Amino acid sequence: MRRIPAASGAGVAALALLSLNACEVPDATADSPPNWTFTPTLRLGSTSGPDALYGVDEHSITLGPEGSFVVLDKGNYRVLTFDPNGTLVGEFGSQGEGPAAFGYPVAILGPRNDTIRVLDGRSSSYKVFDSGGEFLGQEPVDAIFELRNRQRLVERGTVIMREVGYRSDGPTVSDQVLLVRGQGDTLALATLVKRARGDLAVPECGILSISVSPLFDPALVWDAMSDVVAVNNQPEYVIQIFEGGTSSRLLERPIEAVAVSREDALRRIGEGSTVGLVGSAPCRLDPVEELETRGFEEQRQVVSAIRVDGDGWIWVRRHAAPLSEPDRFVTDVFDPDGLYQGTLPEAAPWPATFTADGRVVALETDELGIQSFVVYSVGRTGA
């Protein structure tokens, strides 16, 4: 097992986690806190000025050459480049309909062959730039890719989630994780079949009907990096690992999906969802009528998110609170061999991506709503 030293620096506080005997493999039947530390080393973005970010999400960052960071500042219709020290060194893009402009930026992908791709909804295309921001061309989005922000470039292609029959009148729809390796070479890795959305009539709100999904709707949870794809497509704690498009192993923990009752579903709805037309006052739905139309799943899915880092470690975010309490999450970590190495507490940063040297890049929002990406070094004692 490899060892990564913790970074140090004056005035930089480390988020210290509880210790674990590093000589033993943790028992996957019980949570074990690993002896890891997370030390913030730099921050991308600020409260004001040219590097202030607006409307970013976990799909708004990728890595550039030589350790740089490339951020899609979606709310400002631009791409920012930060050097390895977190200093803003470049900017390109603008709002508009021109070849190099963004009408509705969705996600950023890269790098591949020294290029960065920005998925643009207005033009239904990838806007392709080199690492210096020079516009290289525009590629139409293939129908199989769709305009989804959940896309990952991997060694042998692109991984994407596709919704099948989303607007179907049938009782079920499907989500699929696809590995697209080239023209006519698409491999379906995993599928989740779930109940279709229902139509709720709300004439009292001035709306003919709205489309609503079942409460506790299951999700196809996945991530990919290098040549590894990790997928959870069921309520239980089972993570399927694909390498090179082939299923290689399962990661499992004996954590059962929580049963959902009608009382739980009503508690989740609360006083009812609010809807409304643009320019009109919001209208609150009747919670009982809303529940009757939406329905609810009988179990709450254990896994809520997955990350794969460049060394093959799998990070699994899961629910850690009863249905009667507000959502809380902890993170389980598995080494490249698929062995459970411990559970990180709620305070641990959740990765948006990882640097080439194993640092965690996390999206954070302060009490004023200011967004930034914070880069943490990871100390794994005994790992």
Number of C-alpha atoms within 10 A of each C-alpha: 7 8 10 16 13 16 16 13 10 5 6 12 12 19 15 14 17 12 13 18 13 14 8 9 13 19 13 17 11 12 15 20 18 24 20 23 23 23 23 23 18 17 18 25 24 14 14 9 8 11 20 16 24 17 13 20 20 18 19 24 26 23 22 24 14 9 14 19 23 27 25 29 25 21 13 17 19 19 21 23 26 21 17 16 13 18 16 18 11 14 19 17 22 15 16 13 12 10 14 20 19 25 17 18 28 22 27 27 25 21 18 14 8 12 19 27 22 24 28 24 18 14 20 19 19 25 24 22 22 17 21 15 18 14 18 15 13 19 14 12 16 12 9 13 17 17 21 15 21 18 23 21 19 20 13 14 17 19 26 22 26 23 16 15 13 15 12 11 11 11 10 14 18 16 19 18 25 21 24 21 16 10 7 7 9 15 14 15 20 20 20 18 16 17 19 22 23 18 14 18 16 18 9 10 18 13 13 11 13 12 13 16 15 20 19 17 18 21 18 23 20 26 23 26 21 18 16 24 29 27 24 28 23 20 20 19 21 18 24 19 22 19 14 15 19 12 15 11 14 15 18 16 16 11 15 13 17 16 12 16 14 13 10 16 21 17 15 18 17 12 13 18 13 12 17 14 11 7 6 10 11 13 16 15 19 15 18 15 13 19 20 11 18 21 20 21 20 17 17 22 23 22 27 19 20 24 25 24 22 20 15 19 19 29 22 27 21 20 19 16 12 10 17 10 10 9 11 12 19 18 24 22 21 18 17 15 12 17 17 23 24 23 23 26 17 13 13 18 21 23 21 19 24 21 20 13 12 16 22 24 26 21 23 17 10 9 6 7 10 16 21 22 27 21 24 26 23 21 21 17 18 17 16
